[in-house]
Amino acid sequence: MKKILLLLCSLILIGCGGQTHEDGPFRWYYENGNIRTEGTYKNDIMVGVMKEYNEDGRLEKKVTRDNRGVINGPHIQYYLAPKYKNNDGDRLESTRVDEDIEGPAVYYWADGAREERTYVNNIVEGPAVYYWADGNKSDRRESTYVNGIEEGPAVTYYVNGDKREFTYVNGKMHGDAVYTYRNGRTDQERYENGKKVYDSATVKSSSRSSSYSSSSSSQKGRYNLRGDISFSIVVSGSGDILEYSGFSDVYGVQGNVSGTIKNNTLYEDGVMGIGSIDRNGKWIKYDGHIIYK
């Protein structure tokens, strides 16, 4: 209450240079001619929607003031450089209750990502959902905030149907995690302070590759998965994948990807895959399924 009373005194007595204002729209300007603030006065109090701009003319805030001049209602905060150098272009759309952020809000990153969250007394609390910048709601992370920091169980859902279940400790992934593929197969993972320190998929891939010869033949051909699904692979002399097209519901890849074959193990986009190729280039093995040439 003290904060609101002080604010009302400022709005009523101080205004702009201590002078009174006529009812109606107003604008204040920077020395360079750009608008600094625009809104409406009523009974010498700023009420309704008010906009604040930075010196370059970019909108910084869009607030709603009640008949006391106190910020209540929809509120948009734009984070702009140089004041917010690391957040330039981000914005927070929220609701203010007697100046404080309360209730549901959405934080938008400049790259298009966003997070739906809830505030209690200006602090993020409770469930939150983060959506990646591609805008696909099937590609999201669900977590929980405690006193402004992500804590406890969380789940990331990927657009291909996979998911990762893990735990946040003090805002970082920590402890055991499970990655579940859409076909039901699972891999065990472990994180320490946000860094992955164990992945059973890597261990299994290494085990498979060690059972084959270290020589890899270049090959070009069409391979059929269980006779009903097909894809094509073209490998260069250095083991680079020149073309990979089609669809494998076991591996969950569709379209064209890049990668390499080294030590008889298939790598895609720099990540170890779960497949192997024999020394004669006769077949490729994915997760126990033989793909015949």
Helices and strands as residue ranges (DSSP letters): H 2-9, I 10-14, E 24-29, E 35-42, E 45-53, E 59-65, E 73-79, G 85-87, E 90-97, E 100-101, E 103-108, E 114-120, E 123-124, E 126-131, E 140-146, E 149-150, E 152-157, E 163-169, E 172-173, E 175-180, E 186-192, E 195-199, H 200-210, E 220-225, E 229-235, E 240-248, E 253-254, E 259-262, E 265-268, E 271-277, E 283-286, E 289-292
